[in-house]
Amino acid sequence: MAAIDWLILILYFLLMIGIGVWSYRRVGNAEDYFTAGGKMPWWLAGVSHHMSGYSAAVFVAYAAVAYQYGFTIYVWWAVPVSIAVFAGAFTIAPRWTRLREHYQIGSPLEYLSTRYNVPTHQLMAWSGILLKVFDIGAKWAAIAILLQVFTGLPLSAGILLSGGVSLIYSTIGGLWADALTDFAQFLIQLAAGIAMFVIVLANLGGIGAIAGMWSRLPAGHSDLFAGPYTLWFALAFLLIDFFSYNGGTWNLAQRYIAAPSGSEARKAALLSGILYLFWPLVLFYPMWAAPIFFPHLKQPDQSYALLATKFLPHGLTGLVLAGMFSHTMAMTTSDANAISSVFTRDIFPRLRGKWTMLSSRGELIVARTTTLVLVLLTMIVAVEQRAFGGVLGLLVSWFGALVGPVSVAMLLGLLPAFRNSGPAAAIVSLMAGVFTFALDKTVFDVSEAAQQGLPVLVSAIVFAVTGWCTRNRRPEVEQMMEVLSGDSGDSESPG
């Protein structure tokens, strides 16, 4: 890293903080802080949904998979995400907006007390927060690994730097700051990703290397499925992705909640799905080419960073590093805002001993304080990430397997087909999924695909079967299903 690279990185951090300070003026109450007042345009919601869906772990954990196994990373990760988001555009996304319009929700879980009951609501809130703390910690650790390769900074210093900057703008600016920085970061990583793609392609011999490169790579690197990443693994991830990217990952639900109408939310989802389908082809190309330049790399998770330091001129190195930061900071800050919304709207009123909401100003103070504390907590998890199996272990083995059971009742509860599934179905399905995960990790010797897919599959089946057996129909649920299935409010869309 030369002085100009540090300058670019510092300017990037200052831009993020500047956007947060500017957004501060747009946040007058908790509704602005958590849902952007329901005024986020579809193109901003779509880009923000995309940017908040993956982090610098792509350049670390997924870069290692691309180095070792090749094209399969696109097949089992990017394609299933895109399919899941496209499916959600027509089944789930508009329902989040209608919940805000008709039930004035400020968090993705707030509707659960009406859909199920308060105990179910609280169980989902606490279990989801615990899961997200570990997930965000993995993201901080990933960006710290990259920063260490580029600059030599210790992991703890990298976590403190990236987490500290994110802490500032996310705490003061709320969802507006998250979305606007997401858009700025999207432009930065677009420029950085294209620059990296072009330079690596030039070093491989030009445009012909797009197809010709594969014959120079180890055998099997052009296969759709390789190693542990089988068709079943991809199908397991598709199931997990449907729940995660359509709202099981709370910050992604927020983007739909913040849209002005259901039709705008649908357009946001379609834009995000298109980006997931095409942009990773550019992003992953240098990672696929890495074995040509570094044929015997002992630490594959450093392959992308080594490519950048080998080929990029000074200035572009700082830009690419800023692009890597952009993914992590987009995801982690939006996650922190989502967790804060759940704590402030769903948990804190119960901790006060009565189910009453705070004043608008009081709620905003709690929201900012919660964001501050949660980011600090996730930074501690990041420092200790090796105790949980490293970055890939946290992302795939823990979050990937548990996000499904935690979100099954949350997502399927929005659909009329599951209107009979009540509180018992929600609680039993969550317990069944977590228990399956525990058995997979400690008792049974199952494949990676089974370890990922079985918990969510078991949870979904138990949710449906329990609902069919109990047939717990309630008038308020029937009314909610009618509201969520309609297009009320959509005609008011400004777009």
C-alpha positions as CSV (number, residue, x, y, z in Angstrom):
1,M,0.0,0.0,0.0
2,A,1.5,3.3,-1.1
3,A,0.5,6.7,0.2
4,I,-2.1,7.2,-2.5
5,D,-3.8,3.9,-1.6
6,W,-4.0,5.0,2.0
7,L,-5.4,8.4,0.9
8,I,-8.1,6.7,-1.2
9,L,-9.0,4.4,1.7
10,I,-9.2,7.4,4.1
11,L,-11.3,9.4,1.7
12,Y,-13.6,6.4,1.4
13,F,-14.0,6.2,5.2
14,L,-14.6,10.0,5.3
15,L,-17.3,9.7,2.6
16,M,-19.1,7.0,4.6
17,I,-19.1,9.2,7.7
18,G,-20.1,12.2,5.7
19,I,-23.2,10.3,4.3
20,G,-24.0,9.3,7.9
21,V,-23.9,12.9,9.1
22,W,-26.0,14.1,6.2
23,S,-28.5,11.3,6.8
24,Y,-28.8,12.4,10.5
25,R,-30.9,15.4,9.3
26,R,-33.4,13.0,7.7
27,V,-33.9,11.0,10.9
28,G,-36.5,12.7,13.0
29,N,-38.0,9.7,14.7
30,A,-37.7,5.9,15.1
31,E,-39.8,5.3,11.9
32,D,-37.2,7.2,9.9
33,Y,-34.4,5.4,11.6
34,F,-35.8,1.9,11.0
35,T,-37.9,2.1,7.9
36,A,-36.8,5.4,6.1
37,G,-40.4,6.6,6.7
38,G,-41.5,4.2,3.9
39,K,-40.1,6.5,1.3
40,M,-37.1,4.6,-0.1
41,P,-37.3,4.5,-3.9
42,W,-37.2,1.0,-5.5
43,W,-33.9,1.4,-7.2
44,L,-32.2,2.4,-3.9
45,A,-34.0,-0.4,-2.0
46,G,-32.9,-2.9,-4.7
47,V,-29.2,-1.8,-4.7
48,S,-29.2,-1.7,-1.0
49,H,-30.8,-5.2,-0.8
50,H,-28.0,-6.5,-3.1
51,M,-25.2,-4.8,-1.3
52,S,-26.5,-5.9,2.1
53,G,-26.7,-9.5,1.0
54,Y,-22.9,-10.4,1.1
55,S,-19.7,-9.0,2.5
56,A,-16.0,-9.2,2.3
57,A,-16.3,-12.8,3.1
58,V,-16.8,-13.2,-0.6
59,F,-13.2,-12.1,-1.1
60,V,-11.9,-14.4,1.7
61,A,-14.0,-17.5,2.3
62,Y,-15.6,-17.7,-1.2
63,A,-12.3,-16.8,-2.8
64,A,-10.8,-19.8,-1.2
65,V,-13.6,-22.0,-2.6
66,A,-13.1,-20.5,-6.1
67,Y,-9.3,-21.1,-5.8
68,Q,-9.7,-24.8,-4.8
69,Y,-12.8,-25.8,-6.8
70,G,-13.4,-23.2,-9.5
71,F,-16.7,-22.3,-11.2
72,T,-18.9,-24.2,-8.7
73,I,-18.9,-21.2,-6.4
74,Y,-21.1,-19.3,-8.9
75,V,-23.4,-22.3,-9.3
76,W,-24.1,-23.1,-5.7
77,W,-23.9,-19.5,-4.3
78,A,-24.9,-16.8,-6.8
79,V,-27.5,-18.7,-8.9
80,P,-29.5,-20.0,-6.0
81,V,-29.5,-16.5,-4.4
82,S,-30.8,-15.0,-7.6
83,I,-33.5,-17.6,-8.0
84,A,-34.6,-17.2,-4.4
85,V,-34.8,-13.4,-4.7
86,F,-36.8,-13.7,-8.0
87,A,-39.2,-16.1,-6.3
88,G,-39.6,-13.8,-3.4
89,A,-40.3,-10.8,-5.6
90,F,-43.7,-12.4,-6.4
91,T,-44.5,-14.1,-3.1
92,I,-42.9,-12.3,-0.2
93,A,-41.4,-8.9,-0.9
94,P,-44.8,-6.9,-1.4
95,R,-46.1,-8.4,1.9
96,W,-43.4,-6.7,3.9
97,T,-44.5,-3.3,2.6
98,R,-48.2,-4.1,3.3
99,L,-47.3,-5.0,6.9
100,R,-45.9,-1.5,7.4
101,E,-48.8,0.1,5.6
102,H,-51.5,-1.7,7.6
103,Y,-49.8,-2.7,10.9
104,Q,-47.2,0.2,11.2
105,I,-44.4,-2.3,11.9
106,G,-40.9,-0.9,12.6
107,S,-39.1,-4.2,12.7
108,P,-39.4,-7.4,10.6
109,L,-40.6,-9.3,13.7
110,E,-43.1,-6.9,15.1
111,Y,-46.0,-8.6,13.3
112,L,-45.4,-11.9,15.0
113,S,-47.2,-11.0,18.2
114,T,-50.4,-10.7,16.1
115,R,-49.6,-13.5,13.8
116,Y,-48.8,-15.9,16.6
117,N,-48.5,-14.6,20.2
118,V,-46.1,-12.7,22.4
119,P,-44.1,-15.8,23.7
120,T,-43.4,-16.9,20.1
121,H,-42.6,-13.3,19.2
122,Q,-40.0,-13.1,22.0
123,L,-38.5,-16.5,21.2
124,M,-37.9,-15.6,17.6
125,A,-36.5,-12.2,18.5
126,W,-33.9,-13.5,21.0
127,S,-32.8,-16.5,18.9
128,G,-32.4,-14.3,15.8
129,I,-30.4,-11.7,17.6
130,L,-28.0,-14.3,19.0
131,L,-27.5,-15.8,15.5
132,K,-26.9,-12.4,13.9
133,V,-24.2,-11.5,16.4
134,F,-22.1,-14.4,15.2
135,D,-22.9,-13.7,11.6
136,I,-21.8,-10.1,11.8
137,G,-18.7,-11.1,13.7
138,A,-17.6,-13.3,10.8
139,K,-18.0,-10.3,8.4
140,W,-15.7,-8.1,10.5
141,A,-13.1,-10.9,10.7
142,A,-13.2,-11.3,6.9
143,I,-12.4,-7.7,6.2
144,A,-9.7,-7.7,8.8
145,I,-8.0,-10.7,7.0
146,L,-8.0,-8.7,3.8
147,L,-6.6,-5.6,5.5
148,Q,-3.9,-7.6,7.1
149,V,-2.7,-8.9,3.6
150,F,-2.8,-5.4,2.2
151,T,-1.3,-3.4,5.0
152,G,0.1,-5.8,7.6
153,L,-2.2,-4.5,10.3
154,P,-3.1,-7.1,13.0
155,L,-6.6,-8.6,12.8
156,S,-7.8,-6.8,15.9
157,A,-6.7,-3.4,14.5
158,G,-8.5,-4.1,11.2
159,I,-11.7,-5.1,13.0
160,L,-11.4,-1.9,15.1
161,L,-10.9,0.3,12.1
162,S,-13.7,-1.0,9.9
163,G,-16.1,-1.5,12.8
164,G,-15.4,1.9,14.3
165,V,-16.2,3.8,11.0
166,S,-19.4,1.7,10.5
167,L,-20.3,2.4,14.1
168,I,-20.3,6.1,13.5
169,Y,-22.5,6.4,10.4
170,S,-24.9,3.6,11.2
171,T,-25.6,4.9,14.8
172,I,-26.4,8.4,13.8
173,G,-28.0,7.9,10.3
174,G,-30.1,4.8,10.6
175,L,-31.6,3.1,7.6
176,W,-31.2,6.2,5.4
177,A,-27.5,6.2,6.1
178,D,-27.2,2.4,5.4
179,A,-29.0,2.6,2.1
180,L,-27.2,5.7,0.8
181,T,-23.8,4.4,1.8
182,D,-24.8,1.1,0.2
183,F,-25.4,3.0,-3.1
184,A,-22.1,4.9,-2.9
185,Q,-20.3,1.6,-2.0
186,F,-22.0,-0.1,-5.0
187,L,-20.5,2.5,-7.3
188,I,-17.1,2.1,-5.7
189,Q,-17.1,-1.7,-5.8
190,L,-18.4,-1.6,-9.4
191,A,-15.4,0.5,-10.5
192,A,-13.0,-1.7,-8.4
193,G,-14.5,-5.0,-9.6
194,I,-14.3,-4.0,-13.3
195,A,-10.8,-2.7,-12.9
196,M,-9.7,-6.0,-11.3
197,F,-11.4,-8.0,-14.0
198,V,-9.8,-6.1,-16.8
199,I,-6.3,-6.1,-15.4
200,V,-6.4,-9.9,-14.6
201,L,-7.8,-10.5,-18.1
202,A,-5.0,-8.5,-19.7
203,N,-2.4,-10.5,-17.8
204,L,-4.0,-13.7,-19.1
205,G,-3.7,-12.6,-22.7
206,G,-6.8,-10.6,-23.4
207,I,-10.4,-11.2,-24.2
208,G,-9.9,-14.7,-25.5
209,A,-8.8,-15.8,-22.0
210,I,-12.5,-15.5,-20.8
211,A,-13.1,-18.9,-22.3
212,G,-9.5,-20.1,-22.8
213,M,-8.4,-19.7,-19.2
214,W,-10.2,-22.9,-18.1
215,S,-7.9,-25.2,-19.9
216,R,-5.0,-23.7,-17.9
217,L,-6.6,-24.4,-14.6
218,P,-6.6,-27.7,-12.6
219,A,-8.9,-30.4,-13.8
220,G,-12.5,-30.0,-12.7
221,H,-12.4,-26.2,-12.2
222,S,-14.9,-25.7,-15.0
223,D,-17.3,-28.2,-13.6
224,L,-20.7,-27.0,-12.3
225,F,-20.3,-29.1,-9.1
226,A,-17.0,-30.1,-7.5
227,G,-15.7,-31.5,-4.2
228,P,-18.3,-31.2,-1.4
229,Y,-20.3,-28.7,-3.5
230,T,-22.7,-31.1,-5.1
231,L,-26.1,-30.6,-6.7
232,W,-27.7,-31.5,-3.3
233,F,-25.6,-28.8,-1.7
234,A,-26.8,-26.2,-4.2
235,L,-30.4,-27.3,-3.6
236,A,-29.9,-27.0,0.1
237,F,-28.6,-23.5,-0.3
238,L,-31.5,-22.6,-2.5
239,L,-33.9,-23.6,0.2
240,I,-31.9,-21.6,2.8
241,D,-31.6,-18.6,0.5
242,F,-35.3,-18.4,0.0
243,F,-35.8,-17.9,3.7
244,S,-32.7,-15.8,4.2
245,Y,-32.8,-13.3,1.3
246,N,-36.5,-12.7,1.5
247,G,-36.5,-11.5,5.0
248,G,-35.2,-14.3,7.3
249,T,-32.1,-12.1,7.3
250,W,-33.8,-9.1,8.9
251,N,-31.9,-6.3,7.2
252,L,-33.0,-7.6,3.8
253,A,-36.7,-7.5,4.9
254,Q,-36.1,-3.9,6.0
255,R,-35.4,-2.9,2.4
256,Y,-38.8,-4.1,1.4
257,I,-40.5,-2.6,4.5
258,A,-39.0,0.8,3.6
259,A,-40.4,0.7,0.0
260,P,-43.4,3.0,-0.7
261,S,-45.7,0.2,-1.9
262,G,-45.8,-3.5,-2.6
263,S,-45.2,-3.0,-6.3
264,E,-42.1,-0.9,-5.5
265,A,-40.8,-3.7,-3.2
266,R,-41.3,-6.2,-6.0
267,K,-39.2,-4.0,-8.4
268,A,-36.5,-3.7,-5.8
269,A,-36.4,-7.5,-5.5
270,L,-36.2,-8.0,-9.2
271,L,-33.3,-5.5,-9.5
272,S,-31.4,-7.2,-6.7
273,G,-32.0,-10.7,-8.3
274,I,-30.6,-9.4,-11.6
275,L,-27.5,-8.1,-9.9
276,Y,-26.9,-11.4,-8.1
277,L,-27.2,-13.2,-11.4
278,F,-24.7,-11.2,-13.5
279,W,-22.4,-9.2,-11.2
280,P,-20.7,-12.3,-9.6
281,L,-19.4,-13.4,-13.0
282,V,-17.2,-10.3,-13.1
283,L,-16.4,-10.5,-9.4
284,F,-15.4,-14.1,-9.3
285,Y,-13.3,-14.2,-12.5
286,P,-10.1,-13.1,-10.9
287,M,-10.7,-15.6,-8.1
288,W,-11.1,-18.4,-10.7
289,A,-7.9,-17.3,-12.4
290,A,-5.8,-17.2,-9.2
291,P,-4.4,-20.8,-9.4
292,I,-2.7,-19.8,-12.7
293,F,-0.7,-17.0,-10.9
294,F,-0.3,-18.7,-7.5
295,P,-0.3,-22.5,-8.3
296,H,0.6,-23.7,-4.8
297,L,-1.0,-21.2,-2.4
298,K,-1.0,-22.5,1.2
299,Q,-3.7,-20.0,2.3
300,P,-6.3,-19.9,-0.5
301,D,-8.4,-17.3,1.4
302,Q,-5.7,-14.8,0.6
303,S,-5.8,-15.4,-3.1
304,Y,-7.9,-12.3,-4.1
305,A,-5.9,-9.9,-2.0
306,L,-2.6,-11.3,-3.4
307,L,-3.9,-10.8,-6.9
308,A,-4.6,-7.2,-6.1
309,T,-1.2,-6.5,-4.6
310,K,0.5,-8.3,-7.5
311,F,-1.2,-6.6,-10.5
312,L,-2.9,-3.4,-9.4
313,P,-1.0,-0.1,-9.7
314,H,-0.9,2.2,-6.7
315,G,-4.2,4.0,-6.4
316,L,-6.2,1.1,-7.8
317,T,-5.1,-1.0,-4.9
318,G,-6.7,1.4,-2.4
319,L,-9.8,1.5,-4.6
320,V,-10.2,-2.3,-4.7
321,L,-9.7,-2.5,-0.9
322,A,-12.3,0.2,-0.5
323,G,-14.6,-2.0,-2.7
324,M,-14.0,-4.9,-0.4
325,F,-14.8,-2.8,2.6
326,S,-17.9,-1.6,0.9
327,H,-19.5,-5.1,0.9
328,T,-18.8,-5.7,4.6
329,M,-19.8,-2.3,5.8
330,A,-23.0,-2.4,3.8
331,M,-24.0,-5.7,5.3
332,T,-22.9,-5.3,8.8
333,T,-24.4,-1.8,9.4
334,S,-27.7,-2.8,7.9
335,D,-27.6,-5.9,10.1
336,A,-26.9,-3.8,13.1
337,N,-29.9,-1.5,12.2
338,A,-32.2,-4.5,11.8
339,I,-31.1,-6.0,15.2
340,S,-31.6,-2.6,16.8
341,S,-35.1,-2.4,15.4
342,V,-36.0,-5.8,16.8
343,F,-34.6,-5.0,20.2
344,T,-36.2,-1.6,20.4
345,R,-39.6,-2.5,19.0
346,D,-39.9,-6.1,20.0
347,I,-37.8,-6.8,23.1
348,F,-37.2,-3.6,25.1
349,P,-40.9,-2.9,25.8
350,R,-41.2,-6.3,27.4
351,L,-38.0,-5.8,29.4
352,R,-39.7,-2.6,30.8
353,G,-42.4,-4.8,32.3
354,K,-45.2,-3.5,30.1
355,W,-46.1,-3.8,26.5
356,T,-46.1,-0.1,25.7
357,M,-44.0,1.7,23.1
358,L,-41.7,4.5,24.1
359,S,-42.1,8.1,23.0
360,S,-40.7,8.9,19.6
361,R,-37.6,10.5,21.0
362,G,-37.1,7.8,23.6
363,E,-37.4,5.1,21.0
364,L,-34.8,6.9,18.9
365,I,-32.4,7.1,21.8
366,V,-32.8,3.4,22.6
367,A,-32.3,2.6,18.9
368,R,-29.0,4.4,18.7
369,T,-27.7,3.0,22.0
370,T,-28.6,-0.5,20.9
371,T,-26.9,-0.1,17.6
372,L,-23.7,1.1,19.4
373,V,-23.7,-1.8,21.9
374,L,-24.5,-4.5,19.2
375,V,-21.7,-3.4,16.9
376,L,-19.2,-3.5,19.8
377,L,-20.4,-7.0,20.7
378,T,-20.0,-8.3,17.1
379,M,-16.5,-6.9,17.0
380,I,-15.6,-9.0,20.0
381,V,-17.0,-12.1,18.3
382,A,-14.8,-11.2,15.2
383,V,-11.7,-11.1,17.3
384,E,-12.5,-14.6,18.7
385,Q,-13.7,-16.0,15.3
386,R,-11.3,-18.8,15.2
387,A,-13.0,-20.4,18.2
388,F,-16.1,-20.9,16.0
389,G,-14.3,-22.5,13.0
390,G,-13.1,-19.4,11.3
391,V,-14.9,-17.2,8.8
392,L,-16.2,-20.0,6.6
393,G,-17.2,-22.0,9.7
394,L,-19.3,-19.1,11.1
395,L,-20.9,-18.2,7.7
396,V,-21.7,-21.7,6.4
397,S,-21.7,-24.2,9.2
398,W,-23.5,-21.9,11.8
399,F,-25.4,-19.1,10.1
400,G,-26.2,-21.0,6.9
401,A,-27.7,-23.9,8.8
402,L,-29.5,-22.0,11.5
403,V,-31.0,-19.1,9.6
404,G,-33.6,-21.4,8.1
405,P,-35.1,-22.8,11.3
406,V,-35.1,-19.3,12.9
407,S,-36.9,-17.8,9.9
408,V,-39.3,-20.5,8.8
409,A,-42.3,-19.3,10.9
410,M,-41.4,-15.7,10.1
411,L,-41.6,-16.2,6.3
412,L,-44.1,-18.9,5.9
413,G,-46.4,-17.1,8.4
414,L,-46.9,-14.5,5.7
415,L,-48.4,-16.9,3.2
416,P,-52.1,-17.9,3.2
417,A,-51.2,-21.6,2.6
418,F,-49.9,-21.8,6.1
419,R,-52.7,-19.8,7.9
420,N,-53.4,-22.9,10.1
421,S,-49.9,-22.9,11.6
422,G,-50.1,-21.1,14.9
423,P,-47.9,-20.5,17.9
424,A,-47.3,-24.2,18.6
425,A,-46.2,-24.8,15.0
426,A,-43.8,-21.9,15.1
427,I,-42.1,-22.9,18.4
428,V,-42.0,-26.6,17.6
429,S,-40.6,-26.0,14.1
430,L,-37.8,-23.8,15.5
431,M,-36.9,-26.4,18.1
432,A,-36.9,-29.2,15.6
433,G,-34.6,-27.3,13.2
434,V,-32.1,-26.4,15.9
435,F,-32.2,-30.0,17.3
436,T,-31.5,-31.4,13.8
437,F,-28.6,-29.0,13.5
438,A,-27.2,-30.2,16.8
439,L,-27.5,-33.8,15.8
440,D,-25.8,-33.2,12.5
441,K,-22.9,-31.4,14.3
442,T,-22.4,-33.9,17.1
443,V,-23.9,-37.3,16.4
444,F,-24.4,-38.1,12.7
445,D,-21.7,-38.1,10.1
446,V,-23.6,-36.4,7.3
447,S,-22.6,-34.6,4.1
448,E,-22.1,-30.8,4.0
449,A,-25.3,-30.6,1.9
450,A,-27.3,-32.5,4.6
451,Q,-25.8,-30.4,7.4
452,Q,-27.0,-27.2,5.6
453,G,-30.3,-28.3,4.3
454,L,-31.8,-30.7,6.8
455,P,-32.4,-28.2,9.7
456,V,-34.5,-25.9,7.5
457,L,-36.2,-28.7,5.7
458,V,-37.2,-30.4,9.0
459,S,-38.3,-27.1,10.4
460,A,-40.5,-26.3,7.4
461,I,-42.1,-29.8,7.4
462,V,-42.8,-29.6,11.1
463,F,-44.3,-26.1,10.7
464,A,-46.7,-27.3,8.0
465,V,-47.6,-30.6,9.6
466,T,-48.2,-29.1,13.0
467,G,-50.4,-26.5,11.5
468,W,-52.4,-29.1,9.6
469,C,-52.9,-31.1,12.7
470,T,-53.8,-28.2,15.0
471,R,-55.7,-26.1,12.5
472,N,-55.3,-23.0,14.7
473,R,-57.4,-20.5,12.8
474,R,-57.9,-17.1,14.4
475,P,-59.9,-14.1,13.1
476,E,-57.0,-11.7,13.4
477,V,-54.8,-14.1,11.3
478,E,-57.5,-14.4,8.7
479,Q,-57.7,-10.6,8.5
480,M,-53.9,-10.4,8.1
481,M,-53.9,-12.9,5.3
482,E,-56.5,-10.9,3.5
483,V,-54.6,-7.7,3.9
484,L,-51.3,-9.2,2.8
485,S,-52.8,-10.9,-0.3
486,G,-54.3,-7.7,-1.7
487,D,-52.7,-4.9,-3.6
488,S,-54.0,-2.1,-1.3
489,G,-51.7,0.9,-1.4
490,D,-49.8,-0.3,-4.4
491,S,-51.5,2.1,-6.7
492,E,-50.1,5.0,-4.7
493,S,-46.6,4.1,-5.8
494,P,-44.8,7.2,-7.2
495,G,-42.9,5.1,-9.7
